[in-house]
Amino acid sequence: MRARIIFLILASTAIVNCIPPPHPAVVAVRQAESLLPPHLKSPALRNPHLLQALELTSLLHNGEKPVFEREADNVPRREIYNILTHAGFIGRKSRFHQELHKHPNQAEVYLGSHDSPFTYNTDLLQYL
């Protein structure tokens, strides 16, 4: 009985040590997400138990393999912006900038539309 318990403990520690570290791009995304203001973060991801469960299910998912080269890293952010704009998820950026150039002395005003916040701040595109 004692030998089984010792074997179980040794086997579980060996399995834990075999888990590969996360991909560097995943670590970079996590760091970038930690810098986002609270209103841009998902409320569900503030739950530490959910984060642990997501990591565990990601590790135990059948067929999941480590990523060595992410195809998404090779896609320019401008191309992603163009796709989202043409699909209608993001409003046209030129309209907003033309209105700003017409009235340079006025303060920047929110247009009150239902467009995505990416329309007004293209710096947010780096988090896509």
C-alpha positions in Angstrom: 0.0 0.0 0.0 2.8 2.4 0.9 4.6 1.6 -2.3 1.6 2.5 -4.3 1.2 5.9 -2.6 4.9 6.6 -3.2 4.6 5.5 -6.8 1.5 7.7 -7.3 3.3 10.8 -5.8 6.4 10.2 -7.9 4.4 9.7 -11.1 2.3 12.8 -10.5 5.4 15.0 -9.9 7.0 13.6 -13.1 3.9 14.5 -15.1 3.9 18.0 -13.7 7.5 18.5 -14.5 6.9 17.3 -18.1 4.4 20.1 -18.8 6.0 22.5 -21.3 6.1 26.2 -20.5 3.6 28.5 -22.3 4.5 29.9 -25.7 6.3 33.2 -25.5 3.6 34.9 -27.6 1.0 33.7 -25.0 3.0 35.2 -22.2 3.3 38.5 -24.2 -0.5 38.6 -24.7 -1.1 38.0 -21.0 1.2 40.8 -20.2 -0.5 43.1 -22.7 -3.9 42.2 -21.3 -2.8 43.0 -17.8 -2.0 46.6 -19.0 -5.5 47.1 -20.4 -7.9 49.4 -18.5 -10.6 47.5 -16.5 -13.5 48.4 -18.9 -11.7 46.6 -21.8 -11.1 43.4 -19.8 -13.6 40.6 -19.7 -15.3 40.4 -16.3 -15.2 36.6 -16.5 -11.4 36.5 -16.7 -11.1 38.3 -13.3 -12.0 35.0 -11.6 -8.8 33.2 -10.6 -10.6 29.8 -10.4 -11.8 30.2 -14.0 -8.3 31.1 -15.1 -6.9 28.0 -13.5 -9.6 25.8 -15.0 -9.0 27.3 -18.5 -5.3 26.5 -18.2 -6.0 23.0 -17.1 -8.6 22.3 -19.8 -6.2 23.7 -22.3 -3.5 21.3 -21.2 -5.8 18.3 -21.1 -7.6 18.9 -24.4 -7.3 16.0 -26.8 -5.3 16.7 -29.8 -3.8 19.9 -28.6 -0.1 20.3 -29.5 2.5 22.9 -28.6 2.8 25.8 -31.0 6.3 26.6 -32.4 5.4 29.1 -35.1 2.1 31.0 -34.9 0.6 31.9 -38.2 -1.2 34.9 -36.6 2.1 36.5 -35.9 2.8 36.8 -39.6 -0.5 38.7 -40.4 -0.1 42.5 -40.4 -2.4 44.3 -38.0 -3.4 46.6 -40.8 -4.8 43.6 -42.8 -6.8 42.6 -39.7 -8.1 46.1 -39.4 -9.1 46.1 -43.1 -10.9 42.8 -42.8 -12.9 43.9 -39.7 -13.7 47.2 -41.4 -14.9 45.6 -44.6 -17.0 43.1 -42.6 -18.7 46.0 -40.8 -17.4 45.3 -37.3 -15.4 48.5 -37.3 -16.5 51.8 -38.8 -14.5 53.6 -41.4 -11.6 55.5 -39.8 -11.4 58.2 -42.5 -14.8 59.6 -41.6 -13.8 60.4 -38.1 -10.5 61.9 -39.0 -12.0 64.1 -41.7 -14.4 65.5 -39.1 -11.5 66.3 -36.8 -9.6 68.0 -39.5 -12.5 70.3 -40.3 -12.7 71.6 -36.8 -9.2 71.6 -35.3 -9.9 74.1 -32.5 -12.8 72.0 -31.1 -12.3 69.4 -28.4 -12.6 65.8 -29.5 -16.2 64.7 -29.2 -17.6 61.3 -29.1 -20.0 60.9 -32.0 -22.5 58.8 -30.1 -22.8 56.1 -32.6 -22.7 52.3 -31.9 -19.3 51.9 -33.7 -16.5 50.0 -32.0 -14.1 51.9 -29.9 -11.4 50.8 -32.3 -12.7 53.4 -34.7 -11.7 56.2 -32.4 -8.5 54.8 -31.0 -6.5 52.7 -33.5 -3.9 52.1 -30.8 -6.2 49.5 -29.4 -5.7 47.4 -32.6 -2.4 46.2 -31.2 -4.4 44.0 -28.8 -6.2 42.1 -31.5 
